[in-house]
Amino acid sequence: MAQVVRRVISTFDLVDILDEEAVQSYASFHLYSNREAFLVFYEGEGIGFAQLSMGLYQRNRHVAELDIGLHCNFRGSGIDSILLDAIEDYAQELGVKRIEVELLQTNFIGMELYVKHQFRIEGKVEKTIYSKGEYLDCYRMAKFL
């Protein structure tokens, strides 16, 4: 079974059963430094993460941008829902009232996950990602907590 580990990246207060070097390496590659995040491990290997970036000003501090990633072998397995539930609970602890996420229009598994968790499409963002020589469109989704 996968583990969802809540951690503060800047302090690395590690759980004993995880290899500190592996956690640090995975976190430094996937996460922005000095922000609290959730990491997901399966059989000692990092397979996913979720991170919130809150607004900087009083007027938008209630809004958080979600950055989430899960290894393709584990998408749609239920781990993604556990991770999203954990980050939503944490967002509520922080006083976040709205979570926003942007995902590729072709990310059908992600779209299904967010819809299942009551996120709604608010619009299409054209040509926001450049990959393999082409510009790709994204959907902007959000949820009020």
C-alpha angles and dihedrals in degrees: 000000000000121000124222108208121193110209145161105235094208095057103033096208091181130203109241097238094059125082106245094213092051092049093047092048094048093046095048091053098045107029140061110246124254096020126111113249143164120243125195122212130188119189089344096307125112109244104163152003143196126198135178125213111196127205115272099220133062090246094058104025089107090066124079129188112221121219111186134167135175130182109262092242090063102043113118091015097111093258089096090058092048090051093048092048090051094050092046091052090049091048089055090051087056092050095251112159100180132037120197129193135178121206138172115271088237095054096103095162090053091046091052091049094051094045089050087055093050098258113150130211108247098178151317122272109206124221094349097141126053114203134157094351099311140089116239132203125233137199120233111218132180143179132200112221 
